[in-house]
Each structure stands twice: as C-alpha cells, then as structure tokens.
Amino acid sequence: MKAFAYEQGNWKLKEVPDPEPGPGEVVVALRTAGLNRRDLYIPARRGPGKEAVTIGSDGAGVVEVAGEGAGDWKPGDEVIINPALRWYANSAAPPADFDILGMPDDGTLAEKIVISAEQLEPKPAHLSWEEAGVLALAAMTGYRALVTRGRVERGQTVFIPGAGSGVATYLIQFAKALGARVIVTSRSDEKQRRALELGADRAIGTEEDWNEALRDETVDLVIDSVGEATFNRSLGVLKKGGRFVTFGATTDDRVDFDLRAFFYGQYDLLGSTMGSREELRDLLRLVDEHRIHPVVDSVYPLDQVEEAMELLEKSTQFGKIAIRVNE
C-alpha cells in the first residue's frame, strides 16, 4: 500500500506492507484523511536516525478486517478515527500514556491503517467522506476548550481570535449550537465574511483597536490559539472574572503579561489540549443533532500532500484541508 511518511529528513510517498490486525485491532481502508498543524512540526520533533513514520491524525474509512476481540466492528462498517490514543474518560488532564496518532504511531495518510478497535467511532451519516476525514482532532480540541474547560453557557459571549483555523470553524458552530454569542477576528475580509456566514455574530479586523471595537460587548470567554501575537489583546477585552482558554501557540509560545492586573481582574487562565473519547462522543451527538458540517477548504490527492502542507503553513485556508486517499 501507499503511505506518506517522514523519513531521514524527507517527506516521501512510499510503498509499505499492508497492515494486519492483532488481537483487539482492526484494519481500516481509509477514504480520506485530514491535515493538522501538528503535521508541520514533525521534522522538528522527530529526531535523526528514527524509522520512517506515516503522518496524519485524522481519517475516515471502511473497516476491512476485524481482528479477534475487536468487539462489534465488522467489515464494511463506516468509521472515523479517534486520534486521541488511550484517553477514554473525561478527566482534568490526559493520562500518562496518552499520545496523538501520527507520531510516534503511524498515522492516517496511508491507504490503510491498523489501529485498536477502541479508537473507532461510527461515521456520522450526514457527513461526506471529506467532512468525516477532517473531523476528530480539531473538533475535539474545540469542544474541550469551549465546553469542558471554558464552561460556556447559553447567552454568554465567546471571543475567538483567528477566524479561519479549522478549530475556529468548529468553535463557531459549537458555540452557536449551544446558544452562545460569537465574536471572531481576522485580518482577511474574506475570512470575516465566511465566519459570519458560518454563524458568528460579529467579525472584526486583526488590525482594529479591539477594546474600542468591543466597548459595547461583554466577553465572558476567550478561546485563543494564536499565542503571543494576540494574548494580551484578547485578555484586554475579557470581562473581569472571565475565563481565558488557550490551546495553541501558532506565534511565539512565550508571553509576558501584567500579573498584578491579572489577579486584580480575577481572571481564570485555563490550558486545554485535544480531548477524551467521552468528549468525542458528546460532540458527535451535538454534530448529529444540529447537523453540523465541518468546513473543508480544499481537497488534495495523497500524492500531493506536500502541496497541501504548503497551503497549511501559509494559513490562508478557511477551515480544514482534506486528503483524498481512496475513492
């Protein structure tokens, strides 16, 4: 089978042996996979001398072979891959043996994957293969940040810097489904427009004075994944006693802020990452109930993953980038 891998400092589409399931495992013939920003960081995190690793955390496909002890899964079942390995119950933090699929384990940018049956969930029937293939990682990240950590409530206002990221497109839809008001930012007029079409209540420019623009708003919750470039500006629009959730750092991952102003403001600063299987199942129910569709910016074939990664690195997309693996 074909797999897209990182090997000895290079990206390669290579031939690898077809996987075979062990006890409790299944082989999934993948239809689509999804790119995530973590895929861009693999060269920096994968040390020299390591064996090739197939990248990719998100995917959807059809069960081809079910190993002994694989539960009720059977050939022909349409499934999505849960990339949060070995994190089953919702908890304050991931368990010690938690990993994300796609490094160090081989991931989804391949024609087939062998994986524990515990990591499969039924594909939502109303989603296309492209939509299902980009769902899990970003949706889990957004759901945990918004619901579990952010404790969003109906009628509250959520502020999301950076409207075009995959997680942001889920955050907008989840927050609106849960009855919240949503404000987003972007330097792109086009991304502001698309965020409003997706359901955001307001969209403002990155270059605007956020305090002035939002002087008539009460922001209850900030969810920021940008980092240093927006941290203090986001904190500045948050109401006293509000909650600030951070789950990423696409700019510098170190920030300086006024500690005295922070504790006088009685703010809650909360870290978040990915999510548990319990949270994935909760969000899948939300997706099904409200017929939520992932936003797919573009679709590339497996032999054009490098071009897709170049687009992701530029951050010009709106939503997710899908990789078509098999028809």
N, C-alpha and C positions, 0 to 999 in steps of 0.2 A: 504494500500500500504506500501511498504518498503521505509525507508529513513535512511540515515546515518547522525547521529546527534551528537552534543556535548552537554552533559547533566550532570550537577553536577560533573564536573571534569573528566568525562569519555567519550570516544568515544563509540557510540552504533549504531548498525543496528537494527532499531526498527520498529514496526508496528504503523502507524499513519492513521487517517481518510483520505479517498480520498478527494481531494480539490474540491470545487465548485466555479464557476466563479461568480463574482459580475458584476455590470454594467461596461462595458469597459474592462473586463478581459477575458482571455482565459485560458483553461486548456491544457497544452501540455504534451503528453505522451512521456517521454524522451527516446531516444535510447542510447545516450552517453552523458557523462559529462567530464569535464577536471579538473585536479588539478592545483592549482596555489600556489605560495609560501605563499600568504596571509592566505591560509588554515592552514598552520603550526602555525601561530601566534594567532589563535583564542583562545586557552586556556589562553594565557597571557592577551588577550584583553576582554575576556568575564568574567565579574565579578561573584563572588559567588552568589548563590541564584537566578540566572536567569533561565527562562524557557529554555527547550531544543531548539536548533537552528539547522536546517538542513544546512550543509555547502555546498559549491560549488558555483562558479560564472559562469562557462561556461557550455553550454549544447546545444544539438540539438535534435529535435524530431518532432513529428507529432501533429498538432492541433487536440484535441479530442472533446472539447466543446468550442464554442464561446458564450460569454455572450452578453446580449443586449448592443448595442453601441460599439461592438468590431470591427467596420469598415468592411473591406472586407475579413477578415480572416474567414475561414470555415474549418470544419472537413476534415482531410486528407492533409491539407497544410503542406509541409515540411519546417521547420523553424530552425533558430538559435536564441539563447537568447542573447540579448544585456545586459551585466551585469552592465552597467553604468546607474544607475537609475536617471531619471529626468534631464539628461543633454542632451538637444536636439540640440541646435545650437552651432557651434564652438564659443568659447569665450576665453578670456585671462586666465580665471580660472573657475573651476566648480561653478555652482550656490550653494547657501547656503543650499538647501535641497538635494544636491547630496549625494548618498550613492552607495556602491558597493554591488551587490547581494550576499547573502550568509552570512551575518551578518551586521545589525540586522535582515534583512528579511530572511526567509527560502530560501535556495538555490536549486541547481540543482542535488545534489547527492541523488536523490529520483526517484521513478518510474514515478511520475507526479509532475507538478508544476502549480500553478495558478499565473498568472502574468498579468500586464497591457498589453493590445494589443500594446501599444506604444513601448514595449520592444522587439518586434519580428522583424526579418528580414528574407527574403526568404533564404533558404539554397542554396548555390552555387551548381549548378547541377553537376559539375565535381568533387566534393569532396565526399569522403566516409563518412559514419556516424562518424567514429572515427576521421577523419580530421575535420569535421564540429564541432564536440563537443568540440574541444580544440582551436577553432579559436579566439573568440572575444576578451577576456581580453588582452592576450599577444600581439595580432596583433594590437589592438587599442593603447596599450601602446607604441609599437614600431613605429607605424605610426605617432602618435602625436609627439614623441620625434624626429623623423627623419625629418618629413615634416613640421609640424606646428611650432614647436619650433626650430628645427635645421635648417630649411630653406635650405635643401640640394638642390644642383643644379647639373645638368649634368656635368660630368668631374671632380667634386670635389672628394676628398679622405675622407672617413669616417673611423675612428678608433674605434673598439668595443672590449674592454677587456671582456674576458669570453665568449668563442665561443659556449658553449653548452647549455646555457639557452634557454627557449622557446622564449623569446623576441628576443634574439640574432639571432635565426634561421629565424625569420620574418625580422629583420633588414637587414640581409644579402640579402635576396631575394627582399625586397622592394627597397633597395639601388641600387642593380644591375638592377632592372626593370626600375628605374628612371635614369640610366646612370651614376651612381657614381662608384668610385673605392673603394674597401672594404679591410681593414686590420683587422684581428682579433688576439686574443691571447688565449692561453690555456696552462695549464701545461701538458695536455694529448696529446700525439702524435696522438692518435686515433681521438680525437675531432678536432685537427688541420686538419687532413686528411679529415674528413667528412665536415668540414666547407669549405674547398677548393672544394670538390665535389659539395657542395651546391651553389657555385658561388663566394666565397671570392677570392680575387686576391692574398693575402698573408696571411700567418699564422705564428706567431712567438711564442716562448715559454714564459710562465709567468716568468721564472727564467732568461731570457736573459736580457741584457742591452738594453732597448728599444730605448734609444737615439742613441746608436751605430747601432743597427739593422735597424733603420729607418732614418739614416743620409741622405739617398738619396730620401726620401719621403717628400712631403709637405702635412701635415694633416690639412684639413680645418675644420673638425668637429669631436669631440669626443662625444661618447654616452656611458656613464658609469653608471652601476647599482650596482657595487661592493661596492663602498664606500671607507673607509679609506685605505684599502689594495692597491688600485690602483689609488686613486685620484691624488696624486702628480706626480706619474709616468706618468699618462695619460696627465696631464697638461704639463708635460715636453716635450712631443712630438708634442704638438699642435702648429701650426704656430702663430706668433704674429698677433693679431687681429682676431684669430679664435674663434669658438663657442664651448662651453662645455655644454652638456646637461646631467643632472643627473636625474634619475627617481627611484633609489632604493639604498638600503644600506644592502647588504647581509653580509657584515662585519660590523665593527663599524660605527654607523651613525654620528659620530663626526669626523671632520678632521681639522688639522692645516695646513695652507699654508702661503707662503710668500706674504703678502698683497702688499708690495711695488713692488715686481717682477710682481705681477698680474696686478696692474694698469699701470705699465710701459709697460707691454705686450699688453695692450688694449684688453684684452680678454672679451668675453661675457660669463657669467655663467647663465645658464637657468635651472629652475626646470620644471619638467613635470610629469604628472600622468594620467593614463588611457586616456580617450578621449570622445568626444561627439558623439551623433548619426550621426551627419553630417559627422564626420571623419570616423566613421564606414562604412557609405555608400560609401564614397570616396575610402576607402581601399578595400571594396568588389568589386568595379568596377575594381580596379587595379588587385586584385586576379583573377577576371574573365578574364580580357583582357590578362594577361600574364600567365594564367593557373598555378598560384602559388598553391602549396600544402603545408599545414602545415606539419612539421616534427613530426611524432609520434614515440616516443622512445619505448613505451610499452603500453599494454592494460591489465587492470585488471577488474575482475567482481566486482559488487557492494559489495559483501561480503568480498572482500579483499582490501578495501580502506586503512586500516591501514598499510598493507604491501606496498602499493603504496606510502603512505606518508613517510614511512621509506626510500624508494628509493629517493624521492624528497629531503628529509632532507640531504642525503649524497651528493647531487649534482653530482652524477655520470652519470646521464642520458644525452642524447643529444636530445634536443627538448622537446616535451610535453608528459605528461603521461595522457592517456585516461582511463576513467572508462566506461565499457560496462554495461548499465543499463537494457535494454530490447533488444531482438533480433528484 
